[in-house]
Amino acid sequence: MYQKILLATDGSEHSKRAAENAFRIAQTSSEAQVEMVYVVDATKAKTDVLTNWNAVDVNDVRKKQLDEAEKLAKEMGIDYQVKILHGEPGPSIVDYANKHNVDVIIIGSRGLNGLQEFVLGSVSHKVAKRANCPVLIVK
């Protein structure tokens, strides 16, 4: 059914559940591939650099947020790729998905930054409104 699955992840509990769902869907087709995307938000990147003065540490922190999803993908035998995007999360995910003709986007209903979602509207809501493909929002 879905061959090209985009999983938006940030290491939050909701994105971990989204990963589980993405991988279960991917298991339904031997040709399915999951593209895990993590968006480096410019406003968060500044905080990352100030907190971790060493560039290697910053990248390690970002990679750690993908570790559980990657581990699960390997355990389930899922073909996947990791893509690091830069920019505001919602528009970056939508832009990537629309340009790469993904079949479905799977995203958690809430990410790591709860206050920003409350004030500005959730990333998942922005993605669902603007994507050209189906969006599965996982609670």
BELNOR-V129504 format. One line per field, one symbol per residue. ss: DSSP state (H for helix, E for strand, L for the rest). phi: phi as a letter, one per 30 degrees, with the letter a starting at -180 (. if undefined). psi: psi as a letter, one per 40 degrees, with the letter a starting at -180 (. if undefined). A space follows every 50 residues. Layout:
ss: ???
phi: ???
psi: ???
This chain:
ss: LLLEEEEELLLLHHHHHHHHHHHHHHLLLLLLEEEEEEEELHHHHHHHHH HLLLHHHHHHHHHHHHHHHHHHHHHHLLLEEEEEEELLHHHHHHHHHHHL LLLEEEEELLLLLHHHHHHHLLHHHHHHHHLLLEEEEEL
phi: .ccccccdbbiddddddddeddddddddbdcdbccdcbcddedddddedd dbdceddddddddddcedddddddddicdbbcbccbkdeedddddddddc hddaccbddbcdcddddddcjddddddddcdcbdbcccd
psi: chdhhhhhieeiddddddddddddddeeheeihhhhhhhhhddddddddd dgdhddddddddddeedddddddddefhhiihhhihahddddddddddde fidihhiidiadgddddddeiidddddddeieiihhhh.
